[in-house]
Structure formats: C-alpha cells, structure tokens
Amino acid sequence: MKPKIIRGLPKLRKLVSGWKTAGEGVAVVPTMGALHDGHLSLARTACKAGDKVVVTIFVNPKQFNNPEDLAKYPRTEEADAAMLAPVGVDVIYLPSVDEVYPPGFSTNVTVGDVSKSLEGEFRPGHFDGVATIVAKLFLMTQADRAYFGEKDYQQLMVVRKMARDLNMPIDVIGCPTLREPGGLAMSSRNARLSAEERATAPALHIALQNASAAILAGAPVSTTLDTARQQLVAAGFGPVEYVELRSSAALEPMMVLDRPARLLAAAWLGKVRLIDNIAVG
Ligand code: PAF
C-alpha cells in the first residue's frame, strides 16, 4: 500500500494516537530527503520489526552552518515518495519550516561530550541543530524506535546520548552504512560530485581501510593517520579536515588500540564535503 503523505502535525498526531490505542508500536526514520538505498534500507529494517513506520522528510535549516550547503541541498520530494512506495512504510511526514520553527522559536537542545569534536569542531552549531530537530521529531511522532545510519556515526552517538540523558522513551537503533560498488558510502551529497570526483571518491573509504589494516598490524596510530591524510591529498581530496581513531562507545581520541575503535574522516572533494567511518577490527 502507498504511504500516506501527511504535512500537518494535527493529522499526524491523530493517526499516531489511533495506532497507540490499538496497541501498535511506532518507528520513525528521520531523513532530509534526497533518498538513496541507505535510507530505504533503514525504512525496510523498521518495517520488518513490525511497527507502524513514519519516514520524516525535512531539510532542517538549523543544522546547516553553511548557507550555500543548505541552498544546494537536493530537494526531490516526488522521487522520494516514489522510492518509498514499494517499501511498506505507513506515512511520509513532510512538515513545513514554519510548523517546525514557528515565529519566536527559541529552544535549542545541546548535547555535551560526544558532540564537541570532529563534526562539532568543523561545523559549529551543527549538532545543536540535529539534536533539536531529532528531539522534535521524536515528540511529534511519539515513536518507540528510531533508525539512523552508521554513516553519520557521530550523529548516532549524539542522538543516543540525548535520548539517554533526557530519558526519552525511545530505542535509537544504528544500522550499517550502505556503500556503492568501490566502497563510497551512500550519501545524498554524492549527487553533487562530478563524474571525475565520483571516480576519486572511493579513495576515502580505501584510506580508512588501509589505516585500519595498518593499526591492526601494530603500526603506530599517529603515523598511520598521517599516512591516511597524505593518501587522501594524493588522491585529489583537500582540505582533509580530520582522520581520527576514536573509541566506539564515547568517541574519545585513541593513540593505542586498547578498546573497540572507529576510524572517522571528513574531507572535501571539490565543493563537496564527504564523511565516512569504519569499525577497526
Ligand atoms: O541524517 C540526517 O539526514 C539528518 O541529520 C537528520 C537526522 C534527518 C536530522 O535532520
């Protein structure tokens, strides 16, 4: 059955309250649209769990620290709805900017610790914007479960921390990154790469894989991270904002592999900023 398209919050609330009265579980898959197979796989996982599933599509102005990035963010509502049609989700919720941020809106959710470095350092204010919209979407949908991709690993950690710190009654579920053949992590931003950049882009994942193999073989972490940065520059990336080894649980910097870890990187390819991360081991 085709998903119902809902734009206004009162309609969404009425539908969700009917589901809850009937004893149904509710899941939310928050997105900014420009959907790709990574999003569809989150939606499919949510459907398989047997909940009523709401996919939200909202290009959230508060999480863009760069106005050009916001202006250029792809908006593909019709194509998104067509992609979701065969998946089995129940609702596509498309709130307007005015509904989400009415005049006078002045509340922000700031998550400490995990939001401060990496993306938090290079995109000031980004995670306040993410935490605020995600908190709002959790409240709007009253969801019991929420699905996020590990592609934005730090975002997943920030949302988990927020939900835990604020006792939100929701399970935040992380799902594996989907990759193109060659290893490029699926992302809505990939659509903005030229053909030449698209051919270069898998080097980001390859640099992380090489670094992971070197660290697991006992190479010193700081030399390995330097090598990964150099590999990215040699491939055509620049600037390289970070390549770091962090603890998987709390994103603490690591110089020796003494607990479960993740390699995370952000680098520009032409005018497109790409991020990626992998588990080490
Ligand atoms: O990952 C995204 O697409 C966004 O950051 C999210 C979680 C939908 C919040 O706007």
Boltz pocket constraint, residues with backbone or C-beta under 6 A from the ligand:
constraints:
  - pocket:
      binder: B
      contacts: [[A, 30], [A, 31], [A, 32], [A, 56], [A, 58], [A, 60], [A, 63], [A, 129], [A, 130], [A, 133], [A, 134], [A, 152], [A, 155]]
      max_distance: 6.0
